[in-house]
């Protein structure tokens, strides 16, 4: 996941949370964000926020079996081998 560009006209730094991106950048308050944009800033430079090793996901998917259930309590049950 990359941020291609940004522009902020806010007079304070802005913490950005993005679904699927680890929150490993911290504000002065200690709050975790995917990235923090500086106050009144603009950038046209792409910045990589996260790169995952997708081969691990494929390996995990080969080892997990999803079993559909008919009862209302659970939609799916994961069984790991």
Secondary structure as the mmCIF struct_conf table of DSSP 4:
data_model
#
loop_
_struct_conf.conf_type_id
_struct_conf.id
_struct_conf.beg_label_comp_id
_struct_conf.beg_label_asym_id
_struct_conf.beg_label_seq_id
_struct_conf.end_label_comp_id
_struct_conf.end_label_asym_id
_struct_conf.end_label_seq_id
STRN STRN1 UNK A 2 UNK A 3
STRN STRN2 UNK A 6 UNK A 7
BEND BEND1 UNK A 11 UNK A 12
STRN STRN3 UNK A 14 UNK A 16
TURN_TY1_P TURN_TY1_P1 UNK A 19 UNK A 20
BEND BEND2 UNK A 21 UNK A 21
STRN STRN4 UNK A 25 UNK A 26
TURN_TY1_P TURN_TY1_P2 UNK A 28 UNK A 29
BEND BEND3 UNK A 30 UNK A 30
STRN STRN5 UNK A 32 UNK A 33
BEND BEND4 UNK A 34 UNK A 34
STRN STRN6 UNK A 35 UNK A 37
HELX_LH_PP_P HELX_LH_PP_P1 UNK A 38 UNK A 38
TURN_TY1_P TURN_TY1_P3 UNK A 39 UNK A 40
STRN STRN7 UNK A 42 UNK A 43
BEND BEND5 UNK A 45 UNK A 45
STRN STRN8 UNK A 47 UNK A 48
HELX_RH_AL_P HELX_RH_AL_P1 UNK A 54 UNK A 63
STRN STRN9 UNK A 64 UNK A 68
BEND BEND6 UNK A 71 UNK A 71
TURN_TY1_P TURN_TY1_P4 UNK A 72 UNK A 73
BEND BEND7 UNK A 75 UNK A 75
STRN STRN10 UNK A 76 UNK A 80
#
